[in-house]
Amino acid sequence: MAGPQFDPGNVWVIGASSGIGRAFSEKVAGMAQNIAVSARSTDPLFEMEKQGRGIVAFPLDVTNAEAVENAAKDIASRFGAIDTVVLSAGAWKPLEPGDIDIASIRRGVEVNYMGAIHAIAALVPIMKRQGKGHIVIVGSLSGYRGLPRTVNYGPTKAALISLAETLKLDLKRFNIRITLVNPGFVDTKLTQKNDFKMPQLISAEQAADYIISGIQKERFEIRFPHPFATVFGLLRCLPNALYFRAVGRMIKDRA
């Protein structure tokens, strides 16, 4: 899907040790000038760095705001600019209905949402000085409406969707572009924890292709795979009574 017109410049991928973040990093390595890859897991980052192709490891815990800010400054200084950033760090733990696991919920908020906030807070001043920038926020179709067993995940993705829409309005004047990515089920370490059949499960490499293609087309929202994502889009528009009835029927059928 990637074409020669895709020129991401200097790239920073947060959440690059596995899944979508890693797949995206490896696919754009031949197109970007330089790629900074960050995550808590250090070994995969240094494995990627050994590939060459402009990949540089910057181990990082996104829940540490100061560390994120320092990393952003270091990368901007080393590369000269940060043109494209992909925020794909994520945390997820399966829960049973009614299991209000505070530690798991807090972890989801700190990684999925506050991790993105920490990066954005560090990046916006840099991109304003540059006069341009592109921030890609990886959300999820699960952020469209409430879903069962996702109390520690879906609400954080709903927050990211709202955040992306807000930033698009606020940052356009500074020539900072925002892209929202809402995937369905992607085969990653997180989804491998699921104990149910995942419709239209795709590989991380396929997800990266969807993202690159959507960026090329300058879409604000990139959602996939189709038709699964289209169905979720329609569910998002249903009146509450119909939505809860439809989801309740799906849960009953699965039980």
Secondary structure, 3 states (H helix, E strand, C coil): CCCCCCCCCEEEEECCCCHHHHHHHHHHCCCCCEEEEECCCHHHHHHHHHCCCCEEECCCCCCCHHHHHHHHHHHHHHHCCCCEEEECCCCCCCCCCCCCCHHHHHHHHHHHHHHHHHHHHHHHHHHHHHCCEEEEEECCHHHCCCCCCCCCCHHHHHHHHHHHHHHHHHHHHHCEEEEEEEECCEECCCHHHCCCCCCCCEEHHHHHHHHHHHHHCCCCEEEECCCHHHHHHHHHHCCHHHHHHHHHHHHHHHC
